[in-house]
């Protein structure tokens, strides 16, 4: 029953339990897809840039990581809906300790610190894939090379931390090259 509602031309999902259930369904579907985590800034960018809007529309759904969007929805549609932050989603899915994951982002110092922190939650994370992405324009990544590495590893979930709007465009370009797995953009979450 994805997604929960279409607001501001974006297919949103709101509650943490619904979102984690939807991600689980996507993982089990055994194909590749991506999930955007959007704050109000992303919504404005999608409105101003129709190409970026298409990137958001191509996702399985968008997580509402904004305190403002539910306020606007309440004003306009009279519906009270929760916000789920990228940090909450990341913590919930990692904390389940049931997914094979890959972590894409940079720089390597942040990835190493992240690996150390996550191994305290789940020791198996030590053997998961941490892939530093070089700093470059979104068009210039070696998508085939990245996809080959991910397809060889076959993760259930691929966390992408490049910052918006780059990470959404990155997922949109990478997803068609993957055999399976759910790409989820989490912005600066790796730094926390």
BELDA-V553021 format. One record per pair of residues at least 4 apart in sequence whose C-alpha atoms are under 7 Angstrom apart, sorted by sequence separation. I is the first residue (numbers start at 1). J is the second residue. If there is no record, write none. Layout:
i->I j->J
i->I j->J
//
This chain:
i->6 j->10
i->7 j->11
i->15 j->19
i->16 j->20
i->17 j->21
i->18 j->22
i->19 j->23
i->20 j->24
i->21 j->25
i->22 j->26
i->23 j->27
i->24 j->28
i->25 j->29
i->38 j->42
i->39 j->43
i->40 j->44
i->41 j->45
i->42 j->46
i->43 j->47
i->44 j->48
i->45 j->49
i->46 j->50
i->49 j->53
i->50 j->54
i->51 j->55
i->52 j->56
i->53 j->57
i->54 j->58
i->55 j->59
i->67 j->71
i->68 j->72
i->69 j->73
i->70 j->74
i->71 j->75
i->72 j->76
i->73 j->77
i->74 j->78
i->84 j->88
i->85 j->89
i->86 j->90
i->87 j->91
i->88 j->92
i->89 j->93
i->90 j->94
i->91 j->95
i->92 j->96
i->106 j->110
i->107 j->111
i->108 j->112
i->109 j->113
i->110 j->114
i->111 j->115
i->112 j->116
i->113 j->117
i->114 j->118
i->115 j->119
i->116 j->120
i->118 j->122
i->119 j->123
i->136 j->140
i->142 j->146
i->143 j->147
i->144 j->148
i->145 j->149
i->146 j->150
i->147 j->151
i->148 j->152
i->149 j->153
i->150 j->154
i->162 j->166
i->163 j->167
i->164 j->168
i->165 j->169
i->166 j->170
i->167 j->171
i->168 j->172
i->169 j->173
i->170 j->174
i->171 j->175
i->174 j->178
i->6 j->11
i->14 j->19
i->38 j->43
i->73 j->78
i->74 j->79
i->84 j->89
i->106 j->111
i->119 j->124
i->150 j->155
i->162 j->167
i->5 j->11
i->6 j->12
i->13 j->19
i->46 j->52
i->47 j->53
i->73 j->79
i->74 j->80
i->119 j->125
i->161 j->167
i->5 j->12
i->46 j->53
i->118 j->125
i->119 j->126
i->160 j->167
i->3 j->11
i->4 j->12
i->5 j->13
i->3 j->12
i->4 j->13
i->3 j->13
i->70 j->80
i->70 j->81
i->115 j->126
i->70 j->82
i->171 j->183
i->70 j->83
i->67 j->83
i->66 j->83
i->168 j->185
i->65 j->83
i->167 j->185
i->64 j->83
i->65 j->84
i->111 j->130
i->2 j->22
i->36 j->56
i->64 j->84
i->65 j->85
i->63 j->84
i->65 j->86
i->36 j->59
i->158 j->181
i->160 j->183
i->164 j->187
i->35 j->59
i->38 j->62
i->108 j->132
i->157 j->181
i->158 j->182
i->159 j->183
i->160 j->184
i->161 j->185
i->163 j->187
i->34 j->59
i->35 j->60
i->36 j->61
i->37 j->62
i->38 j->63
i->39 j->64
i->97 j->122
i->107 j->132
i->156 j->181
i->157 j->182
i->158 j->183
i->159 j->184
i->160 j->185
i->161 j->186
i->162 j->187
i->163 j->188
i->33 j->59
i->34 j->60
i->35 j->61
i->36 j->62
i->37 j->63
i->38 j->64
i->39 j->65
i->40 j->66
i->95 j->121
i->102 j->128
i->103 j->129
i->104 j->130
i->105 j->131
i->106 j->132
i->155 j->181
i->156 j->182
i->157 j->183
i->158 j->184
i->159 j->185
i->160 j->186
i->161 j->187
i->33 j->60
i->35 j->62
i->36 j->63
i->37 j->64
i->38 j->65
i->39 j->66
i->101 j->128
i->102 j->129
i->103 j->130
i->104 j->131
i->105 j->132
i->106 j->133
i->147 j->174
i->151 j->178
i->159 j->186
i->161 j->188
i->37 j->65
i->38 j->66
i->40 j->68
i->100 j->128
i->101 j->129
i->102 j->130
i->103 j->131
i->104 j->132
i->105 j->133
i->106 j->134
i->138 j->166
i->151 j->179
i->40 j->69
i->104 j->133
i->161 j->190
i->147 j->177
i->138 j->169
i->143 j->174
i->147 j->178
i->138 j->170
i->10 j->57
i->13 j->61
i->12 j->61
i->13 j->62
i->14 j->63
i->37 j->86
i->11 j->61
i->12 j->62
i->13 j->63
i->14 j->64
i->11 j->62
i->12 j->63
i->13 j->64
i->12 j->64
i->102 j->155
i->101 j->155
i->100 j->155
i->101 j->156
i->102 j->157
i->103 j->158
i->104 j->159
i->105 j->160
i->100 j->156
i->101 j->157
i->102 j->158
i->103 j->159
i->104 j->160
i->105 j->161
i->99 j->156
i->100 j->157
i->101 j->158
i->102 j->159
i->103 j->160
i->104 j->161
i->105 j->162
i->3 j->61
i->99 j->157
i->14 j->81
i->15 j->82
i->14 j->82
i->16 j->84
i->14 j->83
i->15 j->84
i->14 j->84
i->16 j->89
i->20 j->93
i->114 j->190
i->110 j->190
i->110 j->191
i->86 j->186
i->87 j->189
i->86 j->189
i->55 j->168
i->55 j->169
i->55 j->172
i->27 j->156
i->36 j->168
i->34 j->171
i->34 j->175
i->33 j->175
i->32 j->175
i->32 j->176
i->32 j->178
i->32 j->179
i->31 j->179
i->32 j->180
i->33 j->181
i->34 j->182
i->35 j->183
i->36 j->184
i->37 j->185
i->31 j->180
i->32 j->181
i->33 j->182
i->34 j->183
i->35 j->184
i->36 j->185
i->37 j->186
i->30 j->180
i->31 j->181
i->32 j->182
i->33 j->183
i->34 j->184
i->35 j->185
i->30 j->181
i->27 j->181
i->27 j->182
i->26 j->182
//
